[in-house]
Amino acid sequence: MDSVAIDPRNMTVTSHVKFADYPLIAKLIRWRIDTHMGILFGVFNQIILAFFGLSLCLMIIWGYKMWWIRRPDAGQTVKPLVQAWGALSTQEKLITLVITIFLSISLPVMGVSLILFLLIDSLRWYQQEKR
């Protein structure tokens, strides 16, 4: 974790910074990165990361399975998100918008996928109203 600067002309050490001299926040950031990469605690850390990754995949598959079992019949009308949005109070809409905007700015990939989801749902709503 220590850093060393070496002069390439004569191969002498020009600067040396010890990890012990780092501020606490810098140490915590470094430890968090090493934990996330699976190198801080070795094989144990990698096993934990693999467990969490597989658990996430299984929960996604389980969620799709639950949706598939409880999905509406083909003849039954599907209540789109637009109709559910209309049922919210003004305060609930405002809170939802603020949280959504904050998350969309801080997590842009989620924001783009949310916009695509809303476009698809609005298209479904438009087609349902047209029928």
N, C-alpha and C positions, 0 to 999 in steps of 0.2 A: 504494500500500500504506500510505501514511501516513494517520493519522486526525486529524481536526480537529473540535473542538467550537466551535460558533458561538452566541453569545447572540442570540436572534431579535429582541429589542427594539431593540438598536442595531447588530446585525450585526458585532460585534467577535469576534475569535478569543479564546476563553477557555482553550483547551487545544490542544496540538499534540504528537502522538506520532509520531516517525519510525520507519519500518520497520527502519532500521539499529539502533535502540535495543531492538528486540524480543529476547527470549531465543532461544537457538538452537532449542529445541523448538518454540516458537511459529512461527518461520520455517519449520522443516521441515514442520509441520502445514499451514501456508498453501501452501507449494510443492506438497505432496502433493495438496491439494484442487484447486489449479489444474491440476495434471497430470491428475488424474482427470476434471476438467471439460473438458479439452482446450484450455485457454487459456494454459498456461505457455509452450509452444513454438510456438504458432500452428497453421498448417495441417499442419506435420509431425507435431505431437502428435495432431491429429485423424485423420490418415491412419493412424497407429500404432493408435489406439483402434479405428478402423473395422476394421483388419486383425485385431486380436485378437477383436473381436466376431464378425466373419464366420467366423474360424477356430473359435471356440467353437461356433457354429451348425453348421458343417460336421462337427465332431467328434461332436456329438450325433446328427446324421443318420447319420453313418458307424457309430456305435455301434448305432443301431436297425437299420441294414442288416445288420450282422454278426449281431445277435441274430436277425433274421428268417431269415437263411440257416441258422443253426445251431440254430434252435428245435426242441424235441422234437416228435416226431410226435404226432398226436391220440391214438393208442392207447397211447403210452408214458407211464408215470407221471412226473409232474413232482415232483422232490424240493424241497419247500418249505423256506423259511428255518428253520422250526421244527425240522426234522429235521437240518439242517446245524448249528444251534445246539447240538443234543443231542450232536453228535460232538466238540465242543470240550472241552478239558480245563478244570478249574476255574480255573486261572490265566489261560487264554486268555479265558474268560468274564468274569472280573473285569476284565481289561485292557480288553476290548471295552466293558463296561458303563461304566467310568470315562470312557473317551474319548467314548462316546455321550452320557453325561449332560453332560459338559463342553461338547461341541459343541451339544447341544440347548439349553443355557442361554445360550450365547454367540450362537447362531444360531437364534432361535426358529422361524423359518419352516421351516428344515430339520428341527427337532424335530417340528413338527406334521406335516410330510409323511412323516417317518419313522414316526410313530405310525400314520398312515393306511396306509402301506405294510405295516406289521406286522399291522394289523387285516385287511387284504385277504389277506395271506399266511396268516394263521391261519384265516381263513374257507376258503381253498383247502385247507389241511391238514385241516380238519374235514370238508369235503366228500369229500376223498380217503379219509379214514379211514372215513367212513360207507359208501362203496361197497364 
